[in-house]
């Protein structure tokens, strides 16, 4: 994918991010799919919030938000696909989330350290499979 197409795709994703209002029981999140650090900080210890560090294991080991679960692209790819990088099947993703202790009623806050481009990939895949309780931490790891 060339640079212009990448920028266009990222802009489309960010536009879509501003169209949602979420709730976890008594926990109300602001509209959109981006969550600011101040709001994240106030809800991060809630039992229905799961934090996903979407970076390689080595980066995670060098520092991450406390309580964050580590995932990387290889975790959400279908190893049986003919082409590398194809998204996991719904069943594979369901098994992964179960192994991590993520329940259907949980809300996920995903971050990376590359301006959200990697985290947005996980966000998109989860949205594709109708798991719509997913937010991107605005500013990623740097905001923490």
N, C-alpha and C positions, 0 to 999 in steps of 0.2 A: 504494500500500500504506500503510495507516495505521500509526501509531507502535507500537501494541500488537502488530500482526502482525509488524512489523520486529523488535521485541525478541524475540518468540517464535521467529522464524526464526533469529536470531542465537544464541539459547540452544540450539536444536536442533543447529545446526552445531557449537557448542562441545562439546556432549555427544558428538556423533559423533567429534570430534577425539581423544577419549581412548581409542580402540579399536584402535590400530595399533602394530605394532613393525616398524621398517624396517631394511634392511641394504643397503649398497653395498659389494660385495666384502668387504673386511676392516673396513669402517666400520659400526659399530653405532650406531643412533640410539635415543634413549629411546622408550618407548611413547607412543602418541598422535600427533596431527598438529600439536601445538604444540611448538616447539623453543625452549628458554630460551637467552638470549644466551650464557651461559658455554659451553654445549654447541655452539652455532653457531660461536662464536669458535674453538673447538678444531678444528672440521672445515671451516671456510669455505674454506680453501685447497686442499682435496682436489679432485683433477681431476674427480671425478664429482659434485661439488656445483655447482649453478648457482644463482645468486642473482638473483631477479626483483624489481625495484623497480616496483611496480604503482601508478604515479602518472603524472600528465601530464608531458610533456617538460620544461616550464618548471620544475616542482618538482624533477625529476631533475637538471636543469642547475644548480640552486641547491645541490645537495649530495645525495650518495647513498653507500651502502656501496661501498667499492672493489671493482671487478669486477662489480658488479651490472648486469644487462641491464634496459633500460627497456621496459615494456609499459603500455598503458592500455586502458580499456574498448573504445575504437574498434578496437583491434587484435584483439579476440576476439569481435567482432560480425559477423554476416552482412550484408554490404552489400546483398545481393539480397533480403533478407527484407522482407515487406510492412510489418511493424511494426519500429520502431527498437528497438535494444537486444537483438535476438534473438541467441542464441549462434551462433558460427561452426560450420560443419559440421565433421565429423571431418577431412575432407580439408584444409579451410582451416586448421584448427588444426595439423595435421601439417606443412603447408608453413611456417607461421609458426615452429614450433619448430625445423624444419630450418634455416631462415634464421638463426635465433639460435644455431645450433650445438648444440642440445640433442638428445642421443641418448636412445633408449628406456631405457637403463640408468642414466641420470643421475637424481639426486635434486634436486628443486627446493626452495629456501627462498624463500618469497614474503613480502614486507612492504609496508606502506603507511605513511601517517602519520595515519591516521584510526581507530586502535584496531582495525584488522584487518578492518573491514567491506568495504573494496574488495578487499583481498587474498583474503578469503574467497570472493568471487565467482569469481576465477580458480581458486582451489582447487576449488570446487564444479564448475566446468565441466570441469576436468581429471579430477576423480573421475568425473564423468558419462561421460566417454569412456575410462574404465578406466586412466588414468595415475595410479596410486596412490602414486607416490613424491614426494609433494608435502607440504611442511610450511609452517606459518605461523610466522614469527618472533614470539614472544611479546613484546609491547611495541612491535613495529614499529620504525620508524626511530629512535624515541626511545630504545630499548634500546641501540642502537649508539652 
